[in-house]
Amino acid sequence: MKAPVIDLHRPNRPGAAVGLLALVVGIVALIAAMQYRDALKEQGEALDEREATIAKQEAKFHVISNAHRESGDARMAQLMAQQRYATEPARDLIEGGWHPNIALLSLDFVTASRQINMQFETRSVQEAISYADWLQAQPGAESVAIKRQIQKPGPPAPSVETSLQVTWKAFVARPVAASAVAAAVSASAASAASAASPAASAASAASAASAASAASAASAASAASAAPAASQARPQASHAAHPSGARR
């Protein structure tokens, strides 16, 4: 076995590969961290844009939903009232003529054309026709048309399915009543103002007349009190002017 030769005079020179490898690993880690930061920044900007878009949409919907609230436009208020009560005549017609022998299957209200498309079942054809005749006789109905009738043998019991189209008259009662009330209030206010103006003029005339009478009475009283004093002063003046006559 050969003994190894050890040179104690050789300088210690560690390998440069380890340092180079550590430097490369550090550079790669730094580049990866910068790329990850850029990706996170882009994701944050995308989230901010999305939140801004959602906030704009919510603000737009809020403005649209509150467009009819607290508005000073009388025309807009009237349109909103008409839209709110547009289906009231149709509901009154349906509720007024319904009875337990009529089974409603579907109801479709079209406010633009003022039509009711309804499907219902009855036990006989006569009941369906009677219901249509009742609707036609109502003052709020403009026209009634039976579109289709189908007889169903059952089970459990025979029935008749009817498709009916009803056109109701325009609902103008509530807006007109509101305008009439406003006109009546304005007329009453005008009449009250006109009635108050003659009363005020009469009161001013009466006060002026009383003041004039009081002034005339005061002047007359002062003149009456001054007359005796003047009559007493005249004899004294005459005696002073003629002393000899007084001696005689």
Number of C-alpha atoms within 10 A of each C-alpha: 3 4 5 6 6 7 7 7 6 7 7 7 6 8 8 8 9 10 11 11 10 11 12 12 12 12 11 12 12 12 12 12 12 12 12 12 12 12 12 12 12 12 12 12 12 12 12 12 12 12 12 12 12 12 12 12 12 12 12 12 12 11 12 11 10 11 11 15 12 8 11 9 9 9 10 14 15 14 13 14 14 18 13 10 15 19 19 12 17 23 12 11 18 15 10 12 14 12 10 7 12 16 14 16 12 10 13 11 17 14 15 7 10 19 21 21 16 19 19 17 22 21 17 14 17 11 15 23 14 12 18 19 13 15 22 18 13 14 10 17 20 16 16 19 14 14 12 11 16 12 15 13 10 9 7 6 8 12 17 19 22 22 18 20 19 22 22 24 15 16 18 11 10 13 15 11 11 12 11 12 12 11 12 12 11 12 12 11 12 12 10 11 11 11 11 11 11 11 11 11 11 11 12 12 12 12 11 12 12 11 11 12 10 11 11 10 10 11 10 10 10 10 10 10 10 10 10 10 10 10 10 10 10 10 11 10 10 11 12 10 11 10 10 9 8 10 6 5
